[in-house]
Amino acid sequence: MGIHLQSMIVHTKQILKLQSLLHRNISDVRKGHFAVYVGEVNEKKRFVVPLSYLSHPSFQDLLRQAEEEFGFHHPMGILTIPCKEEAFVELTSQLK
């Protein structure tokens, strides 16, 4: 389990590096943060969240869902989390 989590974090870091290269509007992504798209099917919204969220078990569960749905090839070229926007907002508000 620990090795799988480490692998997931490495892949997430790779996605974040690609994101910074591919995303045209990174001016709103401050140092120590990363952008994710959240939503289902065609209704995705972009969020900028602190890197510290990566260490929270609840956020790691979301990353596992993203891995199950997309693998490490995200359709938008940026980390995409397949959950309802409301659920993501509720979860991240608890992490602050």
N, C-alpha and C positions, 0 to 999 in steps of 0.2 A: 504494500500500500504506500509506504514512504517513497519507494523508488518511482511509482506511478505518479505521485504528487510532484516529486522533483522534476520528472519529465514534463509534466503539464506546465509547471512554472517556467521551465526552459523554453517550451514552445510558446507560452504566453509572452515571454520577453522577446522572442523572435518576431511574433506578430506585432508587438508594440514597436519594434524597430522598423518593420515594414510599413506600419501605419504612418510613422513619422515621415517616411520617404514618399508614400503614395498619397497621403491626404493633403489636399491643396490648402485647406484653411486650418492650420495648426496653431494659429495665434492665440486661440482660446485654451490651449492645452499648456498649462503652466508646468514648470519643472516639478517632478514628484507626482504627476498625475498622468492619466491615460484616458483615451476616449474609447467608448464602446457603443455599439448600436444595440438597442433593446427593443424587442417586440416580436410579434408573430407575423409570418408571411410578408405582406406588403406594407405593413404599418410599423415601420421601425423609426425610432427616435434616437438621436445621438446624445450621450451623456459623457461628461468629463468627471472622473472620479479619482480619488487619491490612490497611489500605489499601495498604501497600507491596507487597503481592502483585500489585497491578494492573500494576506495572512489569516483572514477570518474564515472559519469553517463554512459559514453560510454562503459567503461569496465563492468559495471553492466548490460548493455544490452547484452553483450556477455555471461555473467553468466546466464542470463535469457534464452538465446538460448540454452545453455548447459543443463539447468534444463529441458527445454521443450523436448529436444532430448533424454537425458539420465536419467532424474530424478537426484537422488543423488547416483546412482550406475554406476559409470564410468567404461567402459569395460577394461581400461588399469590399473585400480586401482589408477589412478591419475587423477586430474582434466583435462578434455578433452573439448576443445572448438571447436564446429563444424562450422568453417568458413574457408575461403581460407587463406592460409598462408600470401599472399600478403596483404589482408585486415587487418589481425592482425598486421603485421609489420607497415602498414601505420597508424593504429589507435594508436599503442603504441609509435610510433615516435612523434605523436602529444601530448602525455601525458607527455613527458619528460620536 
